[in-house]
Every structure is written in structure tokens, then in C-alpha cells.
Amino acid sequence: MHARSKRTLKGLKVKTTKNKKRDWSVYFLRCASDTLYTGIAKDVAARFKAHSSGKGARYTRAHLPLTLVYQEDGFTRSQALTREAEIKSYPRKKKEALAGLYV
């Protein structure tokens, strides 16, 4: 795991989610460069459209996304950020296994 990811995970405190909306998702995109991009969004379809049109993250502007390959729903924003950092620390094969792409 990268040092930055460890600091991110360590810095996020576990909070109660009793009254918080769980409307955030974590997702993977397969990019034209055959890489996997991981991100979070409330509306994954709209976010994918933004990525595809070149108005998303800097990475996806250079490596246009082809398909949405994985999505996990039901997170608060804090939980989604934590899960995203966790997934980003995974090696490629583990990400592909999680998405059902690697057997």
C-alpha cells in the first residue's frame, strides 16, 4: 500500500452512519490504455458520461474510458473514500478478481 493511501485511511475516523445517506458508489472503469480507473460518485452513469466526454478526472482525459466494469453501492461519502483508497492499494490482479475479470 502506498504511504499516501495509508495516511488517508489512518486519517479517516470511523463515524456513526445512523442518519447519513448511503448514496455513494465506488466504481472501476476499463480505459483505452487497458488500465483500470477507480473512483467514487453519487450517480455513476452521469460520472461515466463525464469521463467519456473528457470532462472527468485528469487521468481519464488522457486514457479515455471504454466500459464500466465494476460498481459497489450503498456507502456514505466517507465510506466510499475509504473503500476507494483500499481498492487503489490492491494489485491489478486483485482488482480484476474483485470485478470478476480475472479467473
Phi and psi restraints in degrees (value plus and minus 20) as a CYANA .aco file:
   2 HIS   PHI     -88.7   -48.7
   2 HIS   PSI     129.4   169.4
   3 ALA   PHI     -78.8   -38.8
   3 ALA   PSI     -58.6   -18.6
   4 ARG   PHI     -83.8   -43.8
   4 ARG   PSI     -60.0   -20.0
   5 SER   PHI     -85.9   -45.9
   5 SER   PSI     -59.6   -19.6
   6 LYS   PHI     -82.8   -42.8
   6 LYS   PSI     -62.6   -22.6
   7 ARG   PHI     -83.6   -43.6
   7 ARG   PSI     -59.1   -19.1
   8 THR   PHI     -82.6   -42.6
   8 THR   PSI     -68.6   -28.6
   9 LEU   PHI     -84.3   -44.3
   9 LEU   PSI     -60.5   -20.5
  10 LYS   PHI     -86.7   -46.7
  10 LYS   PSI     -56.3   -16.3
  11 GLY   PHI     -94.7   -54.7
  11 GLY   PSI     -41.4    -1.4
  12 LEU   PHI    -103.5   -63.5
  12 LEU   PSI      98.5   138.5
  13 LYS   PHI    -104.5   -64.5
  13 LYS   PSI     128.3   168.3
  14 VAL   PHI     -97.1   -57.1
  14 VAL   PSI     100.5   140.5
  15 LYS   PHI    -138.6   -98.6
  15 LYS   PSI     137.3   177.3
  16 THR   PHI     -92.2   -52.2
  16 THR   PSI     126.0   166.0
  17 THR   PHI    -135.8   -95.8
  17 THR   PSI       7.5    47.5
  18 LYS   PHI     -76.4   -36.4
  18 LYS   PSI     -69.4   -29.4
  19 ASN   PHI    -130.6   -90.6
  19 ASN   PSI      -5.2    34.8
  20 LYS   PHI    -117.5   -77.5
  20 LYS   PSI     124.2   164.2
  21 LYS   PHI     -94.9   -54.9
  21 LYS   PSI     118.6   158.6
  22 ARG   PHI    -126.1   -86.1
  22 ARG   PSI      49.1    89.1
  23 ASP   PHI    -137.3   -97.3
  23 ASP   PSI      -1.4    38.6
  24 TRP   PHI    -120.9   -80.9
  24 TRP   PSI     129.8   169.8
  25 SER   PHI    -148.8  -108.8
  25 SER   PSI     133.3   173.3
  26 VAL   PHI    -130.0   -90.0
  26 VAL   PSI     118.7   158.7
  27 TYR   PHI    -163.0  -123.0
  27 TYR   PSI     138.7   178.7
  28 PHE   PHI    -137.2   -97.2
  28 PHE   PSI     121.5   161.5
  29 LEU   PHI    -138.2   -98.2
  29 LEU   PSI     118.5   158.5
  30 ARG   PHI    -109.7   -69.7
  30 ARG   PSI     103.0   143.0
  31 CYS   PHI    -116.4   -76.4
  31 CYS   PSI     145.0   185.0
  32 ALA   PHI     -80.5   -40.5
  32 ALA   PSI     -47.0    -7.0
  33 SER   PHI    -103.9   -63.9
  33 SER   PSI      -7.1    32.9
  34 ASP   PHI      41.2    81.2
  34 ASP   PSI      14.9    54.9
  35 THR   PHI    -129.9   -89.9
  35 THR   PSI     144.6   184.6
  36 LEU   PHI    -129.6   -89.6
  36 LEU   PSI     106.4   146.4
  37 TYR   PHI    -124.4   -84.4
  37 TYR   PSI     111.6   151.6
  38 THR   PHI    -132.0   -92.0
  38 THR   PSI     115.4   155.4
  39 GLY   PHI    -173.0  -133.0
  39 GLY   PSI     158.2   198.2
  40 ILE   PHI    -147.0  -107.0
  40 ILE   PSI     133.4   173.4
  41 ALA   PHI    -185.7  -145.7
  41 ALA   PSI     137.9   177.9
  42 LYS   PHI    -101.3   -61.3
  42 LYS   PSI     -61.8   -21.8
  43 ASP   PHI    -139.8   -99.8
  43 ASP   PSI      75.7   115.7
  44 VAL   PHI     -84.2   -44.2
  44 VAL   PSI     -59.1   -19.1
  45 ALA   PHI     -81.6   -41.6
  45 ALA   PSI     -64.4   -24.4
  46 ALA   PHI     -87.3   -47.3
  46 ALA   PSI     -58.1   -18.1
  47 ARG   PHI     -86.3   -46.3
  47 ARG   PSI     -60.9   -20.9
  48 PHE   PHI     -82.0   -42.0
  48 PHE   PSI     -60.9   -20.9
  49 LYS   PHI     -82.2   -42.2
  49 LYS   PSI     -60.9   -20.9
  50 ALA   PHI     -84.1   -44.1
  50 ALA   PSI     -63.9   -23.9
  51 HIS   PHI     -80.2   -40.2
  51 HIS   PSI     -65.5   -25.5
  52 SER   PHI     -85.3   -45.3
  52 SER   PSI     -50.9   -10.9
  53 SER   PHI    -107.0   -67.0
  53 SER   PSI     -18.6    21.4
  54 GLY   PHI      65.4   105.4
  54 GLY   PSI      -6.5    33.5
  55 LYS   PHI    -130.8   -90.8
  55 LYS   PSI      -6.7    33.3
  56 GLY   PHI    -112.2   -72.2
  56 GLY   PSI    -164.1  -124.1
  57 ALA   PHI     -86.2   -46.2
  57 ALA   PSI     137.1   177.1
  58 ARG   PHI     -76.8   -36.8
  58 ARG   PSI     -61.3   -21.3
  59 TYR   PHI     -80.1   -40.1
  59 TYR   PSI     -64.8   -24.8
  60 THR   PHI     -95.3   -55.3
  60 THR   PSI     -35.0     5.0
  61 ARG   PHI     -90.4   -50.4
  61 ARG   PSI     -53.8   -13.8
  62 ALA   PHI    -108.3   -68.3
  62 ALA   PSI     -47.7    -7.7
  63 HIS   PHI    -145.1  -105.1
  63 HIS   PSI      58.4    98.4
  64 LEU   PHI     -73.3   -33.3
  64 LEU   PSI     114.7   154.7
  65 PRO   PHI     -94.6   -54.6
  65 PRO   PSI     123.3   163.3
  66 LEU   PHI    -121.0   -81.0
  66 LEU   PSI     -68.1   -28.1
  67 THR   PHI    -165.1  -125.1
  67 THR   PSI     134.0   174.0
  68 LEU   PHI    -105.4   -65.4
  68 LEU   PSI     101.6   141.6
  69 VAL   PHI    -130.6   -90.6
  69 VAL   PSI     -33.5     6.5
  70 TYR   PHI    -179.6  -139.6
  70 TYR   PSI     125.4   165.4
  71 GLN   PHI    -172.2  -132.2
  71 GLN   PSI     112.4   152.4
  72 GLU   PHI    -138.2   -98.2
  72 GLU   PSI     109.2   149.2
  73 ASP   PHI    -132.1   -92.1
  73 ASP   PSI     148.9   188.9
  74 GLY   PHI      70.1   110.1
  74 GLY   PSI      14.9    54.9
  75 PHE   PHI    -132.8   -92.8
  75 PHE   PSI     133.4   173.4
  76 THR   PHI     -97.9   -57.9
  76 THR   PSI     149.3   189.3
  77 ARG   PHI     -80.7   -40.7
  77 ARG   PSI     -63.3   -23.3
  78 SER   PHI     -81.7   -41.7
  78 SER   PSI     -64.5   -24.5
  79 GLN   PHI     -84.1   -44.1
  79 GLN   PSI     -59.6   -19.6
  80 ALA   PHI     -84.3   -44.3
  80 ALA   PSI     -62.2   -22.2
  81 LEU   PHI     -83.3   -43.3
  81 LEU   PSI     -60.3   -20.3
  82 THR   PHI     -85.2   -45.2
  82 THR   PSI     -65.2   -25.2
  83 ARG   PHI     -84.5   -44.5
  83 ARG   PSI     -60.0   -20.0
  84 GLU   PHI     -80.5   -40.5
  84 GLU   PSI     -66.0   -26.0
  85 ALA   PHI     -82.2   -42.2
  85 ALA   PSI     -59.5   -19.5
  86 GLU   PHI     -83.3   -43.3
  86 GLU   PSI     -67.5   -27.5
  87 ILE   PHI     -85.2   -45.2
  87 ILE   PSI     -59.5   -19.5
  88 LYS   PHI     -83.0   -43.0
  88 LYS   PSI     -42.7    -2.7
  89 SER   PHI    -100.8   -60.8
  89 SER   PSI     -33.4     6.6
  90 TYR   PHI     -91.0   -51.0
  90 TYR   PSI     126.9   166.9
  91 PRO   PHI     -89.6   -49.6
  91 PRO   PSI     142.1   182.1
  92 ARG   PHI     -74.6   -34.6
  92 ARG   PSI     -63.5   -23.5
  93 LYS   PHI     -83.3   -43.3
  93 LYS   PSI     -56.8   -16.8
  94 LYS   PHI     -89.3   -49.3
  94 LYS   PSI     -57.3   -17.3
  95 LYS   PHI     -83.9   -43.9
  95 LYS   PSI     -63.6   -23.6
  96 GLU   PHI     -85.1   -45.1
  96 GLU   PSI     -58.6   -18.6
  97 ALA   PHI     -84.2   -44.2
  97 ALA   PSI     -61.8   -21.8
  98 LEU   PHI     -80.3   -40.3
  98 LEU   PSI     -59.5   -19.5
  99 ALA   PHI    -104.2   -64.2
  99 ALA   PSI     -21.9    18.1
 100 GLY   PHI      56.0    96.0
 100 GLY   PSI       1.4    41.4
 101 LEU   PHI    -114.5   -74.5
 101 LEU   PSI     -39.9     0.1
 102 TYR   PHI    -139.8   -99.8
 102 TYR   PSI     107.5   147.5
